[in-house]
């Protein structure tokens, strides 16, 4: 754990240094001048974030059995908290997904059901992100006619497809049961049996969800719509700036910077990576570096105004969980 913590700190500091260098290179004064033009409208980026969070939650909801489906409001809150944790904590962009499974599991009393839906939703989320990246790459090539700078992205897409395919088939083959059996060798028999039985039940739930193709397709559709909807943040920023970009350019910026940030999952918050990728893609689209870096800062500000309240709500929920055995009340 000590080595992981040190590595995280090193990558975080390196990313912060890259971000500071990018800001200095673009000109802090110019960037602040751009931000002043946007002004308090920057808060609308946080308000708009409700839209993609809601779409992601709606896609996730399709995976639950009808009689066991949590309320849409609970799913939105769980997705909101998950995004806050993945954005603001160094959890390799996966810790929030574990947390949303826990939140819905406690709320519904069906931990395996919640965990299975999150695992399938996470896999579909990765798959639709690849589709979103391919869409952005196609639009980029269509607009710039520049093929020389895209080979690395194409290779990355191919590798990602292979990894996700392997992840999908390992789930259907009983991934968690396999891991539990290996881990159980280190535990006492009673704990070992409980772990293996729980993992087996989780595998069965995952297999059952994958058997409902219509639900999977609905989830895939809404998750893809959710990725595309996130592009609206870029369009809004430039609209408030007074120099609107096209929806096509907004999609290109979002798809490419999201792909680079996901690839650099080991860098806390994608510091430097997300911002640098925006600068590179923005330059290909002919957008000024000061405007692009202002957008990068705008995205960081949005992460705070959406994430901090999400973390606060998470702490409130945790407090209720700890009180529940004493009071016997529902969280």
Buried (B, 14 or more C-beta within 10 A) or exposed (E): EEEEEEEBEEBBEEBBEBBEEBBEEBBEEBBEEBBEEBEEBBEBBBEBBEBBBBBBBBBBBBBBBEEEBBEEEBBBBBBBBBBBBBBBBBBEBEBBBBBBBBBBBBBBEBBBBBBBBBBBBBBBBBBBBBBBBBBBBEBBEEBBEEEEEBEEBEEBBEEBBEEBEEBBEEBEEBBBBEBBBEBBEEBEEEEBEBBBEBBBBBBBBBBEBBEBEEBBEBBBBBBBBBBBBBBBBBBBBBBBBEEBBEBBBBBBBBBBBBBBBBBBBBBBBBBBBBBBBBBEBBEBBEBBBBBBBBBBBBBBBBBEBBBEBBBEBBEEBBEBEEEEEEEEEEB
